[in-house]
Amino acid sequence: MWYNIAMALRRKLKGFTLIEVVIATAVFLLFAIGVYGGLQLIFKIVYQSRLRILETSILSAELETVRNLPFDQVGISGGLPAGVLPHTKNITRNGILFNITATVRNIDDPFDGTIGGNPNDTSPADYKLVEMAIICDNCIQQAPVILNTMVSPKGLEGASQNGALFIHVFDSNGQPVSSTNVHVVNTNPNPDLIIDDTTGNDGWLKIVDTPTGTLCYNITVSKAGYSTDGTIAPVKLPATIATQTVTEIFFSIDRLSSLNIHTVSHACAPVGNASFNMHGEKLIGTNPDVYKYSHNFSTDGAGNKELADLEWDKYHLDFSSSGYDIGGSAPMLPLKLNPGATQDLTIILRTHKDDSLLVKVNDAGTGLPLSGAAVRLTDGGSYDKSLTTGLGYTRQTDWSGGGGQADFSVTNQYFADSGTLDNDSPVGDLKLKRSGNHYLNSGWLESSTIDLGAAVNFNSLIWEPFDQPAQAGINALTFQLATSDIPDPAGWDFVGPDGTAGTYYAISDNTIWNGHNGDRFLRYKTYLNTVNDSFTPQLSEVSLTYVNQCSPPGQSFFNDVDSGLYNLEVSHDGYITNSGPIDILGNTDIEVNLSVNE
């Protein structure tokens, strides 16, 4: 009996094991962390809401003050229209520091005509738009609160002796660039007249009722992540404003790019610590030429140099200061750097000689580097040397042979298509099929496997025609690429310019995603789409350029020559031979374009 009672007491007094305590603690912590995180999110939402309410209240008070100002005082101090409002100011409320930016614009209302229009409004400043933006820089606030109001004069307008300055900002493709910062300075008045504003969605900033002046309005346009442009004499003179006249001035900016430069020997060994000068072709001065971009650099010990924040341009490099000649490059120099691109550039350096010749051979029709071209240089005496240009490009211009071909052996066939494409109108070109009098909406084609012969680095994807019917819609013709280091992978993963399956190459002459580099086998996939069944996109030719580091595309280098007169002959199967005299003096390079022999 007493034994049974003792056992019952032991069971009743038994505690938790260590494992049970750990599990219980972990469950409690998960619950507590979730509750804490939820409370933090709620407090953050409430805080941001109260902050925006406070900012709205501050701006409302500021705009109410503006509404009570005389009309001629509504403007920016030292700006245009002139007035008493500061462009920027700080204000403190509830212990929080806020930054307020004010913008005032004269508005030319089309109700009574516009300046330079029909009818011509000789007093275009019909009313003023006042816009104010407020933000707390220390409150983790991503976007400002913006309010605006209109202010009109009490009396009738009087004829103005001022003019108007219309500024248009567009990118490298001619498309408008919105929200561009525009800084205008006129140093004729004392103090200076300063205008800070931004372009609209159409890329225009229209400044009406602008005081007249001759070559006195200096303009700078800029945007975060973009290049900068402006008036720089003598290439682009400051703007002139004449009475009751519209002055239009145009600027072009685009996304900044980066360049990774690699210097190697002809045997592919890195060449380190090579100093060089790099300059673009855009000018800010003439007689003599002053380049917008010109800087001196040096590669590191491994032969690499990374350059960021480069403007789109054509760039030239010179290694003569380091005792080297350029024996070729991949891609070919001068380098065309596209906006928003990350480009690799490999330079083959050769020991400097007083005289040398670099021959660059291109297809005259496409402008692409031509591989396999025979380059012969003779002097009529003892010198007679022939070289062959390196790797270049692969292309397909005819799809009339139909599908079903796995390997690219017959050049007018391919692997598969959607069944909605037409390849005989004209013969060999791709279009969408017709159904009655209308085109089908979409279709695709997958190429055969193209063997490039060796592992390569890819450069550009180019197709023709470059432009498609506007009525077919945006991105009517697009591409994706798939590569492999073996001829028959388990599957071909087609990707776009960022290496994902959700993006597409939509602009011809686009840089190929560098994740394909090092592969030998390739397939492309093209997509045709139209939003208007009366129009179809068309594909006549697709080309891909690629390089092997030590065999630059379309180039041959002669470094064992003396100065003097030579004969240069360049030939290639299927092309018309180009032959003629060439005078070699110093480090000479020449570009030869071969035309197809039809």
C-alpha positions in Angstrom: 0.0 0.0 0.0 2.7 2.5 1.1 4.6 1.5 -2.0 1.7 2.4 -4.3 1.2 5.8 -2.6 4.9 6.6 -3.0 4.9 5.8 -6.8 1.8 8.0 -7.3 3.5 10.9 -5.6 6.7 10.5 -7.8 4.6 10.6 -10.9 2.8 13.7 -9.7 6.0 15.6 -8.8 7.9 14.6 -12.0 9.2 17.7 -14.0 9.9 18.5 -17.7 12.8 17.1 -19.6 15.5 19.4 -21.1 14.3 18.7 -24.6 10.7 19.6 -23.7 12.0 22.9 -22.2 14.0 23.7 -25.4 11.1 23.0 -27.7 8.7 25.0 -25.6 11.1 27.9 -25.5 11.6 27.8 -29.3 7.8 27.8 -29.9 7.4 30.8 -27.5 10.2 32.7 -29.2 8.7 32.2 -32.7 5.4 33.4 -31.4 7.0 36.4 -29.7 9.1 37.4 -32.7 6.1 37.3 -35.0 4.1 39.5 -32.6 7.0 41.9 -32.3 7.5 42.1 -36.1 3.8 42.7 -36.6 3.8 45.5 -34.0 6.9 47.1 -35.7 5.1 47.1 -39.0 2.0 48.7 -37.5 4.0 51.4 -35.8 5.9 52.1 -39.0 2.7 52.4 -41.1 1.2 54.7 -38.4 4.4 56.8 -38.3 4.6 57.2 -42.1 0.9 58.1 -42.2 1.3 60.8 -39.5 4.4 62.1 -41.3 2.5 62.5 -44.6 -0.4 64.2 -42.8 2.1 66.6 -41.2 3.8 67.2 -44.6 0.5 67.9 -46.3 -0.4 70.4 -43.6 2.9 72.2 -44.0 2.6 72.4 -47.8 -1.1 73.6 -47.6 0.0 76.4 -45.4 2.9 77.3 -47.7 0.6 77.3 -50.8 -2.0 79.4 -48.9 0.8 82.0 -48.3 1.5 81.9 -52.1 -2.1 82.5 -52.9 -2.1 85.7 -50.8 1.0 87.2 -52.5 0.7 89.8 -55.3 0.8 88.1 -58.7 4.2 89.7 -59.6 5.8 88.4 -56.5 4.8 84.8 -57.2 8.1 83.4 -58.5 11.5 82.1 -57.5 14.1 84.5 -56.0 16.8 84.9 -58.6 14.9 82.6 -60.9 12.2 82.8 -63.6 9.5 83.9 -63.1 11.1 86.1 -60.6 9.5 86.5 -57.2 10.1 86.2 -53.5 9.9 82.4 -53.0 13.2 80.5 -52.3 13.8 77.5 -54.5 14.7 75.4 -51.5 14.3 75.9 -47.8 14.3 73.9 -44.5 11.5 74.0 -41.9 11.2 72.2 -38.6 7.9 70.9 -37.2 7.5 68.7 -34.1 11.2 68.4 -33.9 11.5 67.0 -37.4 13.5 68.7 -40.2 11.8 68.9 -43.6 13.2 70.1 -46.9 10.8 72.0 -49.2 11.5 72.6 -53.0 9.4 75.2 -54.8 9.0 75.4 -58.6 7.1 78.1 -60.4 6.3 78.0 -64.1 4.6 80.5 -66.4 1.8 78.7 -68.3 0.9 79.5 -71.9 -2.8 78.5 -72.0 -3.8 77.6 -75.6 -7.2 79.3 -75.0 -5.8 82.6 -76.5 -3.2 81.0 -78.7 0.4 80.1 -77.9 3.7 81.8 -78.5 4.9 81.0 -82.0 1.6 79.4 -82.7 -1.5 80.3 -84.8 -2.7 82.6 -83.4 0.5 83.9 -81.9 0.1 84.8 -78.2 2.3 87.9 -77.7 1.7 87.7 -73.9 2.1 84.0 -73.3 2.4 84.1 -69.4 -1.3 83.5 -68.9 -1.0 82.2 -65.3 1.5 80.6 -63.0 1.7 77.0 -61.8 3.3 76.7 -58.3 4.4 73.3 -57.3 6.0 72.4 -53.9 7.6 69.1 -52.8 8.4 68.3 -49.2 10.5 65.4 -47.8 12.2 64.4 -44.6 15.7 63.2 -45.4 16.1 61.5 -42.0 12.8 59.7 -41.9 13.5 56.8 -44.3 11.0 58.5 -46.7 11.4 57.3 -50.3 9.2 59.8 -52.2 8.2 63.4 -51.4 4.7 64.8 -50.9 3.9 67.1 -53.8 1.1 69.7 -54.0 0.4 72.5 -56.5 -1.8 75.4 -57.2 -2.6 77.9 -60.0 -2.2 81.6 -59.5 -3.8 84.1 -62.0 -3.5 87.8 -62.4 -6.4 90.1 -61.5 -6.2 92.3 -64.6 -5.9 91.8 -68.3 -2.5 90.7 -69.8 -0.2 93.2 -71.4 1.9 92.6 -74.5 5.3 91.1 -73.5 8.6 91.9 -75.0 10.0 88.6 -73.7 10.4 85.3 -75.6 10.3 81.6 -74.8 12.9 78.9 -74.2 11.8 75.4 -75.1 14.2 72.6 -74.1 13.8 69.1 -75.4 15.8 66.1 -73.9 15.8 62.7 -75.6 17.9 59.6 -75.5 20.2 57.9 -78.0 17.2 56.4 -79.8 15.4 59.8 -80.0 12.9 58.9 -77.3 11.9 61.6 -74.7 13.6 61.5 -71.3 11.2 62.6 -68.6 12.1 64.0 -65.1 15.4 65.3 -66.4 16.9 68.1 -64.2 17.4 71.3 -66.2 19.7 74.0 -64.8 19.6 77.3 -66.7 21.9 80.3 -65.8 21.8 83.7 -67.4 24.8 85.8 -66.1 23.8 89.0 -67.8 21.5 90.2 -64.9 22.9 91.1 -61.5 22.4 88.9 -59.6 22.4 85.9 -62.0 19.1 84.6 -63.3 18.9 80.9 -62.3 16.2 78.4 -63.4 16.0 74.8 -62.0 13.2 72.7 -63.3 12.5 69.2 -64.8 11.2 67.9 -68.1 7.7 66.4 -68.5 6.7 63.0 -69.8 7.2 64.3 -73.3 10.8 65.3 -72.6 10.1 69.0 -72.9 10.6 71.9 -70.5 8.9 75.0 -71.9 9.9 78.3 -70.2 7.7 81.1 -71.3 8.0 84.8 -70.8 11.8 84.5 -70.8 13.8 87.8 -70.8 15.7 88.4 -74.0 19.4 88.1 -74.4 22.0 87.0 -77.0 24.1 83.9 -76.3 23.5 84.3 -72.6 21.5 81.2 -71.5 23.8 78.4 -70.4 22.0 75.1 -69.9 22.9 71.8 -68.3 20.7 68.7 -68.3 21.3 65.8 -66.0 19.5 62.8 -64.5 20.7 60.2 -61.9 22.3 57.2 -63.7 22.4 59.1 -67.0 25.0 61.1 -68.9 25.1 64.9 -68.8 24.7 67.3 -71.7 24.6 71.1 -72.0 25.7 74.2 -73.9 29.5 74.2 -74.3 31.0 76.7 -76.7 31.9 76.4 -79.5 30.2 73.0 -80.2 26.9 74.1 -78.7 26.5 77.8 -78.0 24.4 79.3 -75.2 20.8 80.0 -76.2 19.6 83.3 -77.5 16.1 84.6 -76.6 14.5 87.1 -79.0 11.3 89.1 -78.4 8.1 87.1 -78.9 10.1 84.2 -80.4 10.4 80.6 -79.4 14.0 79.3 -79.1 14.2 75.5 -79.2 17.3 73.7 -78.1 17.9 70.0 -78.0 20.0 67.8 -75.7 20.6 64.0 -75.7 21.4 61.9 -72.6 21.1 58.2 -71.9 21.9 55.6 -69.3 25.6 55.3 -68.2 27.5 52.1 -69.1 30.6 50.3 -67.9 33.6 48.8 -69.6 35.8 45.9 -68.5 39.2 46.1 -70.3 41.6 43.2 -70.5 45.1 43.4 -71.9 46.7 40.2 -73.2 49.6 39.1 -75.4 49.2 37.4 -78.7 49.6 34.1 -76.7 46.7 35.0 -74.4 48.9 35.7 -71.4 47.8 38.7 -69.3 49.8 41.9 -69.8 49.7 43.9 -66.6 50.4 47.5 -65.7 49.8 48.8 -69.3 49.1 52.5 -69.3 46.8 53.9 -72.0 44.7 56.9 -73.1 41.0 56.5 -73.9 38.9 59.1 -75.6 35.5 59.3 -77.2 34.4 60.9 -80.4 32.1 63.5 -78.9 33.7 67.0 -79.0 33.4 70.0 -76.6 36.0 72.1 -78.6 37.5 72.4 -82.1 40.6 73.7 -83.7 42.2 71.7 -82.1 39.7 69.0 -81.2 38.8 68.8 -77.5 37.1 65.5 -76.6 34.3 65.4 -74.1 35.9 62.3 -72.6 39.7 61.8 -72.6 41.5 60.1 -69.6 44.7 58.2 -68.9 44.5 54.9 -67.2 46.6 51.8 -66.4 45.6 48.1 -66.2 46.3 46.3 -62.9 48.9 43.5 -62.5 46.5 41.0 -64.0 45.8 43.2 -67.1 42.4 44.3 -66.1 40.7 47.7 -65.8 37.1 48.4 -64.9 35.6 51.7 -66.0 32.2 52.8 -64.8 29.8 55.7 -65.6 30.8 55.9 -69.2 28.6 57.8 -71.7 27.5 56.0 -74.9 30.0 56.9 -77.6 32.7 55.4 -79.8 35.9 55.0 -77.9 39.6 54.9 -79.1 42.5 53.6 -77.1 46.2 54.3 -77.4 48.9 52.2 -75.6 52.0 53.9 -77.1 52.9 55.5 -73.8 53.5 52.0 -72.3 55.6 50.7 -75.2 52.9 48.6 -76.9 51.0 48.6 -80.2 47.5 47.3 -80.5 47.6 44.1 -82.5 43.9 43.6 -82.5 40.9 43.9 -80.2 37.7 42.1 -79.5 35.4 43.7 -80.4 37.0 45.8 -83.0 38.1 49.4 -82.3 36.8 52.0 -82.2 34.5 50.5 -79.6 30.8 51.3 -79.9 29.5 51.4 -76.3 25.7 51.3 -76.1 23.7 52.9 -73.4 23.1 50.9 -70.2 25.6 48.2 -71.3 28.3 46.3 -69.5 30.9 45.6 -72.2 34.1 43.5 -72.2 37.0 44.6 -74.3 40.1 42.5 -74.9 43.1 44.3 -76.3 45.9 42.2 -77.8 49.2 44.1 -77.2 52.4 43.6 -79.2 55.8 45.1 -78.5 56.0 48.5 -80.0 57.7 48.8 -83.4 58.3 52.0 -85.4 56.2 50.7 -88.3 53.3 48.2 -88.2 50.0 47.6 -90.0 46.6 46.5 -88.5 44.1 45.5 -91.2 40.4 45.4 -90.2 38.1 43.5 -92.6 34.3 43.9 -92.6 31.4 42.7 -94.6 30.4 45.8 -96.6 26.7 45.1 -96.4 26.4 44.4 -92.7 29.5 46.2 -91.3 30.3 43.0 -89.3 33.9 41.7 -88.9 34.6 39.1 -91.5 36.4 35.9 -90.4 38.4 33.7 -92.7 39.5 36.5 -95.0 42.9 36.1 -96.6 45.1 39.3 -96.2 48.2 39.4 -98.4 50.8 42.2 -98.1 53.6 42.6 -100.6 56.2 45.3 -101.5 57.1 44.1 -105.0 60.4 42.7 -103.7 61.3 40.4 -100.9 58.3 41.0 -98.6 55.3 38.8 -99.3 53.2 37.7 -96.3 49.7 36.3 -96.0 47.5 36.2 -92.8 43.9 35.1 -92.1 41.5 37.2 -90.1 40.2 35.6 -86.9 36.8 34.6 -85.8 33.9 36.9 -86.6 30.2 36.0 -86.9 27.6 33.5 -87.8 24.4 34.3 -89.6 21.3 32.9 -91.2 19.5 34.7 -94.1 17.1 32.0 -95.4 14.6 29.8 -93.7 12.8 28.5 -96.9 14.1 24.9 -96.3 11.7 24.4 -93.4 12.1 22.7 -90.0 13.3 19.4 -88.7 17.1 19.9 -88.8 18.8 19.4 -85.5 22.3 20.5 -86.5 23.0 23.6 -88.7 24.3 21.9 -91.8 21.9 23.1 -94.4 21.9 26.9 -94.2 18.2 27.5 -95.1 16.7 25.0 -92.6 16.0 25.2 -88.9 14.8 23.0 -86.0 11.1 23.8 -85.4 8.5 26.5 -85.6 5.0 27.3 -84.3 3.3 26.5 -87.6 2.1 30.1 -87.9 5.0 31.5 -89.9 5.4 32.1 -93.7 8.9 31.7 -95.3 8.2 32.4 -99.0 6.8 35.9 -99.2 9.5 37.0 -100.2 11.3 33.6 -100.4 13.5 33.0 -97.4 12.2 35.8 -95.2 10.0 35.1 -92.1 6.6 36.7 -91.7 3.4 35.8 -89.9 1.0 33.7 -91.9 -2.2 35.1 -93.3 -5.7 33.9 -92.5 -7.8 35.3 -95.3 -6.9 39.0 -95.5 -5.4 39.2 -92.1 -2.2 38.1 -90.4 -2.1 35.7 -87.5 -1.2 37.4 -84.2 2.0 35.5 -83.2 4.6 32.8 -84.1 8.0 31.5 -83.1 11.0 29.7 -84.7 13.8 27.8 -83.1 17.1 27.4 -85.0 19.2 24.3 -85.5 22.3 23.9 -83.3 25.1 26.1 -84.5 28.6 24.8 -83.8 31.0 27.7 -83.5 34.1 25.5 -83.6 35.5 26.5 -80.2 34.5 28.1 -77.0 33.9 31.8 -77.6 32.9 35.1 -76.0 29.7 36.5 -77.5 29.4 40.2 -78.5 26.3 41.3 -80.3 23.0 40.0 -81.7 22.0 41.8 -84.9 19.1 41.4 -87.2 17.5 43.0 -90.3 15.4 44.8 -90.9 16.2 47.0 -87.9 12.8 48.7 -87.8 9.5 46.9 -87.8 6.1 48.4 -88.7 4.9 50.7 -85.9 1.4 49.4 -86.3 2.6 45.9 -85.3 3.2 47.3 -81.8 6.2 47.4 -79.4 8.6 44.5 -79.5 7.1 43.0 -82.6 10.3 41.0 -83.3 12.3 39.7 -80.4 14.9 37.0 -79.7 16.2 34.7 -77.0 19.5 32.7 -77.0 20.5 29.3 -75.6 24.1 28.0 -75.5 25.9 24.9 -74.3 29.4 23.5 -74.0 28.2 20.2 -75.4 26.3 19.6 -78.7 23.3 17.8 -77.3 22.3 19.1 -73.8 19.3 17.6 -72.1 17.4 20.8 -72.8 18.0 24.3 -74.3 17.4 27.1 -71.8 16.5 30.2 -73.8 17.1 33.5 -72.0 17.2 37.2 -72.7 19.7 40.0 -72.1 19.7 39.6 -68.3 20.1 35.8 -68.3 16.5 35.0 -67.4 13.7 33.4 -69.4 11.4 36.3 -68.8 13.4 38.9 -70.9 13.9 39.2 -74.7 16.4 41.0 -77.0 14.2 43.6 -78.5 16.7 46.0 -80.1 19.1 45.0 -82.9 22.8 45.3 -82.3 22.3 44.5 -78.6 25.1 43.2 -76.3 24.7 39.5 -75.6 24.4 38.4 -72.0 27.9 37.5 -70.8 26.7 34.3 -69.1 26.9 32.6 -72.5 30.6 33.2 -72.7 32.8 30.1 -72.8 30.2 28.0 -74.7 30.6 26.5 -78.1 27.1 25.5 -79.3 24.2 27.9 -79.9 20.6 28.0 -80.7 18.4 31.2 -81.1 14.7 31.5 -80.9 12.8 34.4 -82.6 9.3 35.6 -81.8 7.0 37.5 -84.1 4.0 39.3 -82.7 1.5 41.9 -84.0 -1.3 43.9 -82.3 -2.8 44.9 -85.7 -3.6 42.0 -88.0 -3.1 44.2 -91.1 0.6 44.3 -90.4 3.3 41.8 -89.7 6.9 41.9 -88.5 9.6 40.5 -90.9 13.0 38.8 -90.4 15.4 38.8 -93.3 18.7 38.1 -91.5 20.1 37.3 -88.1 23.7 37.5 -87.1 25.7 36.9 -84.0 29.2 38.2 -83.5 31.7 36.5 -81.2 35.4 36.4 -80.5 38.2 34.2 -79.3 40.4 36.3 -77.1 43.6 35.7 -79.1 42.1 35.8 -82.5 40.3 39.1 -82.8 37.4 39.1 -85.3 38.2 40.4 -88.8 41.7 41.6 -88.0 45.3 40.8 -89.1 48.4 42.4 -87.7 51.7 42.9 -89.5 54.5 43.9 -87.1 57.5 43.0 -89.3 57.3 45.8 -91.9 59.3 48.9 -92.7 57.8 52.2 -93.8 57.1 52.4 -97.5 54.7 51.6 -100.2 53.0 48.2 -100.3 50.2 46.4 -102.1 47.4 45.0 -99.9 45.1 42.3 -101.2 42.1 41.1 -99.2 40.0 38.2 -100.5 37.3 35.8 -99.2 35.2 33.1 -100.8 32.0 34.7 -102.1 33.3 38.2 -102.0 34.9 40.6 -104.5 38.7 40.8 -103.9 39.9 44.2 -102.7 43.4 45.2 -103.8 45.4 48.4 -103.9 48.4 50.3 -102.7 49.0 51.3 -99.1 51.6 53.6 -97.6 52.8 52.4 -94.2 54.3 55.1 -92.1 54.4 54.5 -88.3 51.7 52.5 -86.7 49.1 52.3 -89.5 45.6 50.8 -89.4 43.3 50.4 -92.3 39.7 49.3 -92.7 38.7 47.2 -95.7 35.1 46.5 -96.6 34.4 43.5 -98.9 31.3 43.3 -101.0 29.4 40.1 -101.8 30.1 38.7 -105.3 26.6 38.3 -106.7 
